[in-house]
Amino acid sequence: MFSKSQSVYAEIVQKAWEDPQFKSELLANPTQAIEKATGHKFNLPEGKTLVVRDQTDESTVYKY
């Protein structure tokens, strides 16, 4: 069973796959896009920034 945060994450990813406009907004301003999509304030810990990367380009390799 998914936690609430996992369910929200899955919904956001699904919406980004299906809606190119939302995907653009998510990449440009993730916090604002998530708040708009969920209708809830998205609180990050102080001093933290949320970064969303488009990893659909198979010619790019991301290393963590």
C-alpha positions in Angstrom: 0.0 0.0 0.0 1.2 3.5 -0.9 1.7 6.2 1.7 -0.1 9.5 1.0 3.2 11.1 -0.2 3.9 8.2 -2.5 0.4 8.5 -4.0 0.9 12.2 -4.6 4.2 11.6 -6.2 2.7 9.0 -8.5 -0.1 11.4 -9.5 2.4 14.1 -10.2 4.5 11.9 -12.4 1.4 10.5 -14.3 0.1 14.1 -14.9 3.6 15.1 -16.2 3.5 12.2 -18.7 0.0 13.0 -19.9 0.1 16.8 -19.9 2.9 18.6 -21.7 1.9 22.0 -20.3 2.0 20.7 -16.7 5.3 19.0 -17.4 6.8 22.4 -18.6 5.4 24.1 -15.5 6.8 21.3 -13.2 10.3 21.7 -14.7 10.2 25.5 -14.5 8.7 25.9 -11.0 8.1 22.5 -9.3 6.8 23.8 -6.0 4.2 26.1 -7.7 3.1 23.4 -10.1 2.7 20.8 -7.4 0.7 23.2 -5.3 -1.5 24.0 -8.3 -2.1 20.4 -9.1 -2.8 19.2 -5.6 -4.5 22.3 -4.2 -2.2 22.1 -1.1 0.7 24.1 0.1 4.0 22.3 -0.5 6.4 22.9 2.4 10.1 22.3 1.9 12.5 22.4 4.9 14.1 25.8 5.3 17.1 26.2 3.0 16.0 23.4 0.6 15.2 23.7 -3.0 13.1 21.2 -5.1 14.6 20.3 -8.5 12.7 18.3 -11.1 14.7 16.9 -14.0 13.3 15.5 -17.3 15.0 12.2 -17.6 13.2 11.0 -20.7 16.1 11.9 -23.0 17.9 8.5 -23.4 21.1 10.2 -24.6 21.6 11.8 -21.1 22.9 9.7 -18.2 22.2 10.9 -14.6 24.4 9.9 -11.8 23.4 10.3 -8.2 
